[in-house]
């Protein structure tokens, strides 16, 4: 059994919880986690997610956190890990499907910054460090990478390939998650 890390606030007691993201809304600044062991929902605040190095997280993603019980309910105080989502059915992105999993996994992770991303349109663009070329990011690639949204200027890492219409992201990771792995 895994032991909980030391609490971040002295005098406060936290406990380890493994669970799944029920939902998270970056615009509202919070969401909820459902513990694998059951019980009530656990609040996940945007600040806790940002401390981990992400601005969003996809629904249904496995997560491990330290939780504190407060008068208002259980709240995540520290994210310990976020699992990459399980393989999903092939998306309709023909270029990515044509590459295949082994070839995609062999692409290097490249540091980048989000230029813009519009969740309602389902896509956006980033620039790889040292290049002015835009890299297309599709919402399905973002979801397969365990993310739900990106913010302009956000530091990320991408697996990039040359598609039929230009450079495309095959995988997106938060900057902190990519440098710690």
HELIX and SHEET records of a PDB file:
HELIX    1   1 UNK A   46  UNK A   52  1                                   7    
HELIX    2   2 UNK A   94  UNK A   99  1                                   6    
HELIX    3   3 UNK A  101  UNK A  105  1                                   5    
HELIX    4   4 UNK A  139  UNK A  144  1                                   6    
HELIX    5   5 UNK A  175  UNK A  179  1                                   5    
SHEET    1   A 5 UNK A  42  UNK A  45  0                                        
SHEET    2   A 5 UNK A  30  UNK A  35 -1                                        
SHEET    3   A 5 UNK A  15  UNK A  25 -1                                        
SHEET    4   A 5 UNK A  62  UNK A  70 -1                                        
SHEET    5   A 5 UNK A  73  UNK A  82 -1                                        
SHEET    1   B 5 UNK A 134  UNK A 138  0                                        
SHEET    2   B 5 UNK A 123  UNK A 128 -1                                        
SHEET    3   B 5 UNK A 109  UNK A 118 -1                                        
SHEET    4   B 5 UNK A 155  UNK A 163 -1                                        
SHEET    5   B 5 UNK A 166  UNK A 174 -1                                        
END                                                                             
